[in-house]
Every structure is written in C-alpha cells, then in structure tokens.
Amino acid sequence: MVMTSDRLYFRQLLSGRDFAKSDHLANQMVNFVYLIGDTQTRECVVVDPAYAVDDLLSIIEHDDMKLTGVLATHYHPDHVGGSMMGMNIQGVAALLEKHHVPIHINSAESTWVTRTTGISDRDLAKHEGGEKITVGEIEITFVHTPGHTPGSQCFLVEQRLIAGDTLFLEGCGRTDLPGSDPGEMFFSLQKLAKMPIDTLVCPGHQYSAMPSSNLGDVVATNHVFKPQTQQQWLEWFGR
C-alpha cells in the first residue's frame, strides 16, 4: 500500500483517452501525463505535457488548480513537444504562450530540450539528481536516471515514482537513440530497484495492461532486472 498525505493532488492522464482524444499519434503513443499538487494551496505542476496542451490546461482549471511549473522527464517530442514521425507535437512551447512557468529539467538535458522544442534556455530551471522542489507543501525529489537520454530523470513524490521512459512495468526505454547509453541505463535501473518495494511505479507510457504497479512486483517480473552485472546487461546489446 502506498501511503500519501491528505494534501496530495495526483492525476495520471492517458493520451488519446483522457486528453487529445482525436489525435491519432497520441492514441498510438499512449503517453501518460501527470498532475501533482497541493489540495490546500491549489498549486500544481504538470509532468511531460504534450499533444493537446489546451486539454491539459482545461483539466487543471476544472480541478480548480493553478499551474506553477512543468516537470520534464526527458527531451523526446512525445514528452515535451516537437517534431516526431513527420508530425509536429504540441508541448511546452505552446504551454508557455499561455502560462509562463519554469520548465524543470535535469541540467544534462538542457541543450536537447531547447533544440527539440525551440524554447529559450531562460525558460529552463536546471536541476541535479537529488534536488527537491515543493509545490505548496508537497515535496518532489528529482532522480537522475541517464540511459534513455543523458538527462533522463524520474520524480519521487510520496512513494510514487514517475518513471518517464526509464522504467516501464514491462521493459525499459530504448537505448539506441541519440544520447542513449545502455551502460548508464543498467546503473539507473539498479538505482530504482533499490527503492522501497511498495513504491508505486508510474511509467511514461501504458505499454502494459496495468497503468501502474508497485516496485516489488515490477522488479520481480520485468526482464530488465534479470542481469546481475553491467556486463551481463551489455551482452544483450552485443557488447
């Protein structure tokens, strides 16, 4: 069981179902967007806003919350906006036109984010792993997990791990894309595996039947945790 405070506002939204319902690519990519906030101060942040920004802002407004920031797990267009598969995805650039809030990223990801989205470096709030921010009284910890991209990061809030594309319930993010590093991915997965087993894993995509699961079950069933050493892991990649 995941214990949380009475103040935590937390929503998991699926692209193509909860927002961007008419967007073919959103339906295909099945991205999750997360809203995290404080039910007393009514402040919230959005994690990886992409596709239909107006839909997301409408959900926030409907819930009587005020957007104070964006958390980005990594630079890929299906998470922050940009060009992908010949299509232009809405993201943080469109959001900033309506709400000028900081875009919280890992410092290693800054060049990649500005190049992908076209936003200014001045719009970025750069963090290192282990740093924390508060939204109202809700504390969010940044967990640097390179491998999928250099600055991939997860967010830990009250025993919920928003894992982006570092860890899915089945499998993990690709390591054959620009900026990827399979060797780093092994260590990032091992870092996550050491968290408490009742941590709720909330992935960046719904690539499994369940939208979330506790870490103990994920580690026990996900094949990416079978290799015990980095060398065993790299042998999967022919290295």
C-alpha positions in Angstrom: 0.0 0.0 0.0 1.3 3.5 -0.9 0.7 5.9 2.0 0.2 9.5 1.0 -0.8 12.8 2.7 -4.3 14.2 2.6 -2.9 17.2 0.7 -1.6 15.4 -2.3 -3.3 16.1 -5.6 -2.2 13.4 -8.1 -3.6 12.5 -11.5 -2.4 10.1 -14.2 -3.8 11.1 -17.6 -3.5 8.9 -20.7 -3.1 10.5 -24.1 -5.9 9.5 -26.6 -8.2 8.7 -23.7 -8.2 11.4 -21.1 -7.0 14.2 -23.4 -6.0 14.5 -27.1 -8.8 12.1 -27.9 -8.9 12.9 -31.6 -5.1 12.8 -32.1 -4.1 9.7 -34.0 -0.4 9.9 -32.8 -1.5 10.5 -29.2 -3.6 7.3 -29.4 -0.7 5.4 -30.9 1.9 6.6 -28.4 -0.2 6.1 -25.2 1.8 8.7 -23.2 1.0 9.4 -19.6 0.9 12.9 -18.3 0.9 13.5 -14.6 -0.5 16.3 -12.4 1.0 16.8 -9.0 -0.1 19.4 -6.5 -1.3 20.5 -3.1 -5.1 20.4 -2.5 -4.9 23.2 0.1 -2.8 25.8 -1.7 -4.3 24.6 -5.1 -0.9 24.8 -6.8 0.2 22.1 -9.2 2.8 21.1 -11.8 2.4 19.0 -14.9 4.8 16.3 -15.9 5.6 15.9 -19.7 2.8 18.0 -21.2 2.4 17.0 -24.9 -0.2 16.7 -27.7 -3.2 18.7 -26.6 -2.0 21.4 -24.2 -5.4 23.1 -24.1 -7.0 19.9 -22.9 -4.5 19.6 -20.1 -5.0 23.2 -19.0 -8.7 22.7 -19.1 -8.4 19.7 -16.7 -6.2 21.7 -14.4 -8.8 24.6 -14.4 -11.7 22.2 -13.9 -10.0 20.8 -10.8 -9.6 24.4 -9.5 -5.8 24.1 -9.5 -3.2 26.7 -10.5 -0.3 25.7 -12.7 3.1 26.7 -11.3 5.5 24.7 -13.3 6.4 21.9 -15.7 8.5 18.8 -14.9 10.1 17.1 -17.9 11.4 13.6 -17.7 13.4 14.0 -20.9 13.6 15.8 -24.3 11.7 13.5 -26.7 8.9 15.2 -28.6 6.2 12.9 -27.2 7.0 14.3 -23.8 7.8 18.0 -24.3 6.7 18.6 -27.9 8.5 19.0 -31.2 8.7 17.1 -34.5 8.2 13.4 -34.5 7.4 10.8 -37.2 6.8 13.7 -39.6 4.3 15.3 -37.3 4.5 18.4 -35.0 3.5 17.6 -31.4 2.3 20.4 -29.2 4.2 20.7 -25.9 6.0 23.1 -23.6 6.4 25.9 -26.2 2.6 26.1 -26.6 2.1 25.9 -22.9 4.5 28.8 -22.3 2.4 31.0 -24.6 -0.4 30.7 -22.1 1.4 30.2 -18.8 4.9 31.5 -18.2 6.1 28.9 -15.7 9.5 27.3 -15.3 10.3 24.1 -17.1 12.2 21.9 -14.7 14.8 19.6 -16.3 18.0 17.8 -15.5 21.0 20.0 -16.3 22.4 17.4 -18.7 19.2 17.7 -20.8 19.1 21.5 -21.4 20.6 21.6 -24.9 18.5 18.7 -26.1 15.3 20.3 -24.7 15.9 23.7 -26.3 16.8 22.2 -29.6 13.8 19.9 -29.7 11.2 22.4 -28.5 12.6 25.8 -29.7 12.1 27.3 -26.2 14.8 29.5 -24.7 17.4 28.4 -22.2 16.0 31.2 -19.9 12.7 29.2 -19.6 14.6 26.2 -18.1 15.1 25.5 -14.4 18.1 23.1 -14.3 18.5 20.5 -11.6 20.8 17.8 -10.5 19.8 14.4 -9.2 18.7 14.5 -5.5 17.5 18.1 -5.6 13.9 18.8 -4.4 11.2 21.3 -5.1 8.0 21.9 -3.3 4.5 22.5 -4.8 2.6 24.1 -1.9 3.7 21.7 0.9 4.2 18.7 -1.4 7.8 17.7 -1.9 9.1 16.3 -5.2 12.6 14.7 -5.5 14.5 14.6 -8.8 16.1 11.3 -9.5 18.7 11.4 -12.3 18.4 8.2 -14.4 20.6 8.6 -17.6 20.5 5.9 -20.2 17.4 6.6 -22.3 18.8 10.1 -22.7 21.7 11.9 -20.9 19.4 13.9 -18.6 16.5 11.4 -18.2 15.0 11.9 -14.7 12.3 10.4 -12.6 10.2 12.2 -9.9 9.5 10.8 -6.5 6.5 12.1 -4.6 5.1 10.4 -1.5 6.1 6.9 -2.6 5.0 7.4 -6.2 7.8 7.2 -8.8 7.0 8.9 -12.0 9.5 7.0 -14.1 9.2 8.6 -17.6 10.8 6.3 -20.2 13.5 5.0 -17.8 11.3 2.2 -16.5 8.0 0.7 -17.7 6.1 -2.1 -15.9 7.4 -4.3 -18.7 10.7 -3.3 -20.2 12.5 0.0 -20.2 13.2 2.9 -22.5 15.2 2.4 -25.7 19.0 2.8 -25.6 19.6 3.1 -29.4 18.5 6.7 -29.8 20.6 9.9 -29.9 22.0 10.5 -26.4 21.2 7.0 -25.2 23.7 4.8 -23.3 22.9 1.2 -22.4 25.7 1.1 -19.9 24.2 4.0 -18.0 20.7 2.5 -18.2 21.9 -0.5 -16.3 23.0 1.6 -13.3 19.9 3.7 -13.5 17.6 0.6 -13.3 19.7 -0.7 -10.4 19.2 2.6 -8.6 15.4 2.4 -9.0 15.4 -1.2 -7.9 16.9 -0.2 -4.5 13.9 2.0 -3.6 11.2 0.6 -1.2 9.2 -2.2 -2.7 5.9 -0.5 -2.0 6.9 2.5 -4.2 4.2 2.9 -6.9 5.8 2.9 -10.4 4.0 5.3 -12.7 5.5 5.0 -16.2 5.7 7.4 -19.1 3.7 5.1 -21.4 1.0 2.5 -21.0 2.9 -0.4 -22.5 1.3 -2.9 -20.2 -2.2 -3.9 -19.1 -1.9 -2.1 -15.8 -1.2 1.7 -15.7 0.9 1.4 -12.5 2.3 -1.2 -10.2 4.3 -1.5 -7.0 8.1 -1.7 -7.5 8.4 -5.1 -5.8 6.2 -6.7 -8.5 7.9 -4.8 -11.3 11.4 -5.9 -10.2 10.2 -9.5 -9.8 8.5 -9.7 -13.2 10.3 -7.2 -15.5 13.0 -8.9 -17.6 15.3 -5.8 -17.4 16.2 -6.7 -13.8 17.4 -10.2 -14.7 21.1 -9.3 -15.4 23.0 -9.0 -12.2 26.0 -7.2 -13.6 26.6 -4.5 -16.2 28.5 -7.0 -18.4 25.6 -9.4 -18.4 23.3 -6.5 -19.3 25.5 -5.3 -22.2 25.7 -8.8 -23.7 22.0 -8.2 -24.6 23.2 -5.4 -26.8 26.1 -7.4 -28.4 28.7 -5.6 -26.4 
